[in-house]
Amino acid sequence: MRQLFVIGLGLCALLFSNSVYSEEASAAQQRFQSSYQAYLTARQTPTTPTDELQQVAREAWLAGQDYFGENDINTATLLMNYLLSLAPETLQQEQYQQLTAQMITVFRSAYGEDAYEVVAPLLIGVRSVAGKDSAATKGYVQEAETILNQYVNEQPERVIGMRVLFATELLNHGLSEKSRWQKLYQLSAERLGDTHLHTLTAAYNIASHDEADNNHTSAMSTLRRIVNLPESDAPEMLKLRIAAHTSLARIHSKRKEDKEAALHAQSVSRLSVNLGEAKHEPTVIYRTSPSYPTEELQNDKGGAVLLRFAVNEDGGVSDIEVVEQTSEYFGIAAKEALALWRYAPGFVNGEFVRADGLKVQLDFSIEKQSGKRPIFF
């Protein structure tokens, strides 16, 4: 969401220029100037804790409300910055849904219902209702698409970038559609080229849908095209390549193609360091659930197994030991499952390193109602 913060700040800078910096500042104006500057400082400091950023954004909005008025576009812009600082689960609370709707109304009134400036608030609208109100979600998305269609010829990169953000927001709420990404891919490839970040992002998400549908051949073809592109130091391109290597490692692991899975798992570690990590700690890429032991099907209390293991230089798991177990049958099933897991291995000073003494707990539970299957957590 960083891009939208920039949009919000740009609007603030433009709109405040004629009203904030008068020679005879009122007390309300001074309070606003002070709180807004505190927000800018916090926003521009990467180490600012999230709760602190939320607090100063809220104070700037409230001070702006006192100075400009509740329904002023400046106040709405400050409110947008505050809403952007909130976690999605917070934004979906009723009070923030109402504030979001209020903000969108002010933007429509100030700029016109078909103005590009309304798109960013609509994206926050989607975030506030997606997964809770399908009609409102659909309405916000359709309104944004109608606006964006007007600008696609004159600002294709900007418009397609916003479309990607909307599609990603829907994806984050489990509302992603393969057809939406396919249309985005076609539009981006036509307007921006096959190797543009927006095009490749759409391609990656199409591959993710293919993977979920077990269409591994199609998914791997698309993902290989991404990872085989010339390497780039651009952070967003690096993140996309890491995601593609992760998906390939997971697919090859599912297919029990250990050599290929290891190569992609190692690429994840190496590229993560290129992204700025001092070193890469082992991170799980693929995990599989253990089978619930038939010997324990009459045990309605379930069970748990604590395991100690090592992650090898290729990301494979070895030297698995049971530390604690509620029964040996759970222990056997847990060990068999863990042996199939794949990690992005440790990577330090340009070398892949083995990690020993790692631990994980696998929990088993069973629902004994008719038709229910054992559950693994």
C-alpha positions in Angstrom: 0.0 0.0 0.0 3.0 2.4 0.0 2.0 3.7 -3.4 -1.2 5.0 -2.1 0.4 6.9 0.8 2.3 8.8 -1.8 -0.9 9.7 -3.5 -2.4 10.9 -0.3 0.7 13.0 0.6 0.7 14.5 -2.8 -2.8 15.7 -2.5 -2.2 17.1 0.9 0.8 19.1 -0.3 -1.2 20.5 -3.2 -4.3 21.5 -1.3 -2.6 22.9 1.8 -0.3 25.2 -0.1 -2.8 28.1 -0.3 -4.3 27.9 3.2 -2.0 26.5 5.8 1.0 28.8 5.6 -0.6 32.2 6.2 1.3 34.8 8.2 -1.4 35.0 11.0 -1.8 31.4 11.9 -4.7 30.6 14.2 -4.5 28.2 17.1 -6.3 25.5 15.1 -4.0 26.1 12.2 -0.9 25.8 14.4 -2.2 22.6 15.9 -2.8 21.2 12.5 0.7 22.3 11.2 2.3 20.6 14.2 0.3 17.4 14.0 0.7 17.1 10.2 4.4 17.6 10.4 4.6 14.9 13.1 2.8 12.6 10.7 5.1 13.4 7.8 8.1 12.8 9.9 6.8 9.4 11.2 5.7 8.4 7.7 9.1 9.2 6.2 11.0 7.3 9.0 11.1 3.6 8.1 11.6 2.5 11.7 8.4 4.2 12.9 6.3 1.5 14.8 2.9 0.9 13.2 0.9 1.9 16.3 2.8 5.2 16.4 2.2 5.9 12.8 -1.5 5.2 13.3 -1.6 7.6 16.3 0.0 10.6 14.5 -2.1 10.0 11.4 -5.2 10.0 13.5 -4.1 13.2 15.3 -3.4 14.9 12.0 -6.8 14.0 10.7 -8.6 15.2 13.8 -6.6 18.5 13.8 -7.4 18.9 10.2 -11.1 18.3 10.9 -11.0 21.2 13.4 -9.2 23.5 11.0 -10.8 22.7 7.6 -14.1 21.3 8.6 -15.5 17.7 8.6 -16.5 17.6 4.9 -13.5 19.4 3.4 -11.4 17.6 0.9 -8.2 18.3 2.9 -9.8 16.5 5.9 -10.9 13.6 3.7 -7.3 13.3 2.4 -6.0 13.3 6.0 -8.6 10.6 6.8 -7.4 8.6 3.8 -3.9 8.6 5.2 -5.1 7.5 8.6 -7.2 4.7 7.1 -4.3 3.5 5.1 -2.3 3.0 8.3 -4.8 0.6 9.8 -4.6 -3.2 9.6 -7.3 -4.8 7.3 -9.1 -6.4 10.2 -9.4 -3.0 11.9 -10.5 -1.3 8.7 -13.4 -3.8 8.4 -14.9 -2.7 11.7 -18.2 -0.9 11.2 -17.0 2.5 12.4 -14.1 2.5 9.9 -16.3 1.2 7.1 -18.5 4.3 7.8 -15.5 6.6 7.8 -14.3 5.1 4.5 -17.7 5.7 2.9 -17.8 9.2 4.2 -14.3 9.9 2.7 -15.3 8.5 -0.7 -18.4 10.8 -0.7 -16.2 13.8 -0.1 -13.8 12.9 -2.8 -16.6 12.4 -5.3 -18.1 15.7 -4.4 -14.7 17.6 -4.6 -13.4 16.1 -7.9 -16.4 14.6 -9.6 -17.6 11.0 -9.6 -15.6 10.1 -12.7 -12.3 11.7 -11.6 -9.1 9.7 -11.3 -8.6 11.1 -7.7 -11.6 9.0 -6.6 -9.8 5.7 -7.4 -7.5 5.5 -4.4 -10.3 6.1 -1.9 -12.3 3.3 -3.7 -9.4 0.9 -3.2 -9.6 1.6 0.5 -13.4 1.0 0.2 -12.7 -2.4 -1.2 -10.3 -3.2 1.6 -12.9 -2.1 4.2 -15.8 -4.4 2.9 -14.2 -7.2 0.9 -15.2 -10.6 2.3 -18.0 -9.0 4.4 -20.3 -7.2 1.9 -20.2 -8.6 -1.6 -22.5 -6.0 -3.0 -20.5 -3.1 -1.7 -17.3 -4.8 -2.9 -18.6 -5.3 -6.4 -19.9 -1.7 -6.4 -16.6 -0.2 -5.5 -14.7 -2.3 -8.0 -17.1 -1.6 -10.8 -16.9 2.2 -10.1 -13.1 2.1 -10.1 -13.0 0.2 -13.3 -15.4 2.6 -15.0 -13.1 5.5 -14.0 -9.9 3.8 -15.0 -11.3 2.9 -18.4 -11.3 6.6 -19.2 -7.6 7.0 -18.6 -6.1 3.8 -20.0 -5.1 5.3 -23.3 -3.3 8.4 -21.9 -1.9 6.8 -18.7 -1.6 3.0 -19.3 1.1 2.3 -16.8 -0.6 4.2 -14.0 -4.0 2.7 -14.8 -2.8 -0.9 -15.1 -0.9 -0.4 -11.8 -4.1 0.5 -10.1 -5.9 -2.4 -11.6 -3.2 -4.7 -10.2 -3.7 -3.1 -6.8 -7.4 -3.8 -6.9 -6.9 -7.4 -8.1 -4.4 -7.9 -5.3 -6.8 -6.5 -2.7 -9.4 -9.0 -3.8 -6.8 -11.7 -3.8 -5.9 -10.8 -0.2 -9.5 -11.4 0.8 -9.9 -14.7 -1.0 -11.9 -13.2 -3.9 -9.4 -13.5 -6.7 -10.6 -14.6 -10.1 -8.3 -16.1 -12.7 -10.3 -14.3 -15.5 -9.5 -10.9 -13.9 -5.8 -11.7 -13.9 -6.0 -13.0 -17.5 -7.7 -9.8 -18.7 -5.0 -7.8 -16.8 -2.3 -9.8 -18.4 -3.6 -9.2 -21.9 -4.0 -5.5 -21.3 -0.6 -5.1 -19.8 1.2 -7.2 -22.4 -0.4 -5.1 -25.1 0.2 -1.7 -23.6 3.4 -2.2 -21.6 5.1 -5.3 -23.0 5.7 -8.9 -21.9 8.5 -8.1 -19.4 6.9 -5.2 -17.6 6.4 -5.7 -13.8 2.6 -5.4 -14.1 2.5 -8.0 -16.9 4.6 -10.4 -15.0 2.6 -9.9 -11.8 -0.6 -10.8 -13.7 1.2 -13.8 -15.2 2.4 -15.0 -11.7 -1.2 -14.8 -10.3 -2.5 -16.8 -13.3 0.1 -19.4 -12.5 -1.0 -19.4 -8.9 -4.6 -20.2 -9.9 -3.2 -23.0 -12.1 -1.2 -24.4 -9.2 -4.3 -24.3 -7.0 -6.2 -26.2 -9.7 -3.3 -28.8 -9.9 -2.6 -27.7 -13.5 1.1 -27.9 -12.8 2.3 -28.0 -16.4 0.8 -24.6 -17.2 1.8 -23.1 -13.9 5.4 -24.2 -14.3 5.7 -22.9 -17.8 4.6 -19.4 -16.7 6.8 -19.5 -13.6 9.9 -20.5 -15.5 9.4 -17.6 -17.8 9.5 -15.3 -14.9 12.6 -16.8 -13.2 14.5 -17.0 -16.5 14.3 -13.3 -17.2 17.6 -11.3 -16.8 18.2 -10.6 -13.2 17.3 -7.2 -11.9 18.1 -5.3 -8.7 14.7 -3.6 -8.7 13.1 -4.7 -5.4 9.6 -5.4 -6.8 11.1 -7.5 -9.6 13.2 -9.4 -7.0 10.2 -10.1 -4.9 8.3 -11.4 -7.9 11.2 -13.7 -8.8 11.4 -15.0 -5.2 7.7 -15.7 -5.3 8.0 -17.6 -8.6 10.9 -19.7 -7.3 8.9 -20.4 -4.2 6.0 -21.6 -6.2 8.2 -23.8 -8.4 9.9 -25.3 -5.3 6.5 -26.1 -3.9 5.2 -27.7 -7.1 8.3 -29.8 -7.6 8.1 -30.9 -4.0 4.5 -32.0 -4.5 5.6 -34.0 -7.5 8.5 -35.4 -5.5 11.1 -34.0 -7.9 13.7 -33.3 -5.2 16.5 -32.0 -7.4 14.4 -29.4 -9.1 12.8 -28.4 -5.8 16.2 -27.9 -4.2 17.5 -25.6 -7.0 14.5 -23.3 -6.7 14.6 -23.4 -2.9 18.2 -22.3 -3.0 17.3 -19.5 -5.4 14.8 -18.2 -2.9 17.5 -17.9 -0.2 20.1 -16.3 -2.6 17.6 -13.7 -3.9 16.3 -12.9 -0.5 19.9 -11.9 0.5 20.0 -9.8 -2.7 16.9 -8.1 -1.5 18.8 -6.8 1.5 18.9 -9.5 4.2 22.2 -9.8 5.9 21.7 -13.6 5.9 18.8 -15.9 5.2 17.5 -18.2 7.9 15.8 -21.4 6.9 12.1 -20.8 6.0 9.6 -23.5 5.1 8.3 -23.5 1.5 6.4 -26.7 1.3 4.8 -28.7 4.1 2.5 -31.7 3.9 0.1 -32.9 6.6 0.7 -36.2 8.3 -1.9 -39.0 7.9 -4.0 -39.5 11.0 -2.9 -43.0 12.3 -5.6 -45.6 11.9 -4.5 -47.0 15.3 -5.6 -43.7 16.9 -9.0 -43.2 15.2 -10.7 -44.2 18.4 -8.8 -41.6 20.3 -11.0 -38.5 20.3 -8.5 -36.4 22.3 -6.1 -36.2 19.4 -2.4 -35.8 20.0 0.8 -33.8 19.5 4.4 -34.5 18.5 7.4 -32.3 19.1 10.2 -32.9 16.6 13.8 -31.9 16.3 15.4 -31.9 12.9 18.0 -30.4 10.5 17.6 -28.4 7.3 20.3 -29.3 4.8 22.1 -27.0 2.3 19.6 -28.0 -0.4 16.6 -27.2 1.9 15.7 -30.9 2.5 14.9 -32.1 6.0 17.1 -34.8 7.8 18.0 -36.2 11.2 14.5 -36.1 12.5 14.1 -37.0 16.1 11.0 -37.2 18.3 11.4 -35.1 21.4 7.9 -35.6 22.8 4.9 -37.5 21.6 1.5 -38.5 22.9 1.8 -41.9 21.2 4.3 -43.6 19.0 1.8 -43.8 16.2 1.5 -40.0 16.1 5.3 -39.8 16.2 5.7 -42.1 13.2 3.1 -40.2 11.2 4.7 -36.8 12.1 8.2 -38.0 11.1 7.0 -39.3 7.8 5.3 -36.0 7.0 8.2 -33.8 8.1 10.6 -35.7 5.9 8.7 -34.4 2.9 8.9 -30.7 3.8 11.1 -28.4 1.8 12.8 -25.3 3.1 14.6 -22.3 1.6 18.0 -23.2 3.2 20.2 -21.0 5.3 22.4 -18.7 3.3 25.3 -16.8 4.9 28.3 -15.0 3.3 27.5 -16.3 -0.1 27.2 -20.0 0.9 24.3 -22.3 1.7 24.6 -23.6 5.3 23.1 -26.5 7.2 20.9 -25.7 10.2 20.7 -28.1 13.1 18.5 -28.4 16.2 15.3 -26.9 14.6 12.1 -27.8 16.3 8.4 -28.0 15.2 5.3 -29.3 16.9 2.7 -31.1 14.8 -0.8 -31.3 16.4 -3.5 -33.9 15.5 -7.2 -33.7 16.2 -10.2 -35.6 15.0 -13.9 -34.8 14.7 -15.9 -38.0 15.2 -19.1 -36.7 13.6 -20.4 -38.6 10.6 -18.5 -37.6 7.4 -15.8 -35.7 9.2 -12.2 -36.4 8.5 -9.2 -36.0 10.8 -7.8 -32.5 11.0 -4.1 -31.6 11.1 -2.9 -28.2 12.5 
